[in-house]
Amino acid sequence: MKALTRITRWLSGLLVGGVLAFAAHAQGNLEIDTPAIAALKASMQQRHAQLAPMYASGAVGLAVDGTVALRDASVVPLAQRSGLNALVAAENADRAALYREIARANQRPEWEADVRRTFAQRWIDRAQAGWWVQRGGAWVKK
């Protein structure tokens, strides 16, 4: 239970921090909260409990483009790899939708790329020690 609470706080901090950093830079709405964004956040928070051990093992990492990337499939048993691929695909679909929805909520769909860059940097900056992240195109262990 403590681990889930810590994970939920960590993910909430990333989501709020990413929105605030973007909003401050682009003069966007600091209180962005739509039903679509709330649903995406909930979906991502729920999935994070499954992804956390994959980050810790090095199977997946945080990519510089704001996605989760399959980094080393060999650390996952063969029978579990298709499930991991589906998990990563679902996470990346939600992340793309989140970036799009935040830009739309600001009535600036053209800001989607800026939102993505802001979040990508936040995800990487706030990754836990031992997780793999991309820096300058190369994978490094934080």
Residue, then its C-alpha position, 0 to 999 in steps of 0.5 A: m500500500k505504501a508503494l502504491t501511495r508513493i507511486t501515485r504521488w510521484l505520478s501526480g507530481l509529474l503530471v502537475g509539474g509538467v502542466l505547470a512548467f508548460a503553462a508558465h512557459a507558454q502562458g497556458n492555463l495552470e489549472i487545466d482539468t478536463p474530464a478527458i485529462a482526468a481520465l488519462k491521468a487515472s489510466m496512467q496512474q493505474r498502469h504505473a504500478q505495472l510499469a514501475p518494476m519494468y523501469a526498475s529492471g531496465a526492461v523499459g525506459l523513459a525516452v527523450d520524445g516523451t514516450v516509454a520505450l522497450r529498452d531491454a526485452s531480454v530481462v523479461p521472460l519470453a512468455q511476458r513480452s507480449g503483455l509488456n509490449a501491450l502495456v507500453a503501447a497503452e501507456n504511449a497512447d495515453r501519453a500522446a492523448l494527454y499531450r494533445e488534450i492539454a494543448r486543446a484545453n489551452q485552446r492551442p492545439e499547435w502547442e502539442a509538441d511543446v507540451r510533449r517536450t515539457f513532459a518528456q523532460r519532466w519524466i526524465d528529470r523525475a525518474q527514480a534512481g536506477w531507471w533508464v532514461q535517454r539523454g542526448g539519444a543515448w540510454v543512461k541509468k539514472 
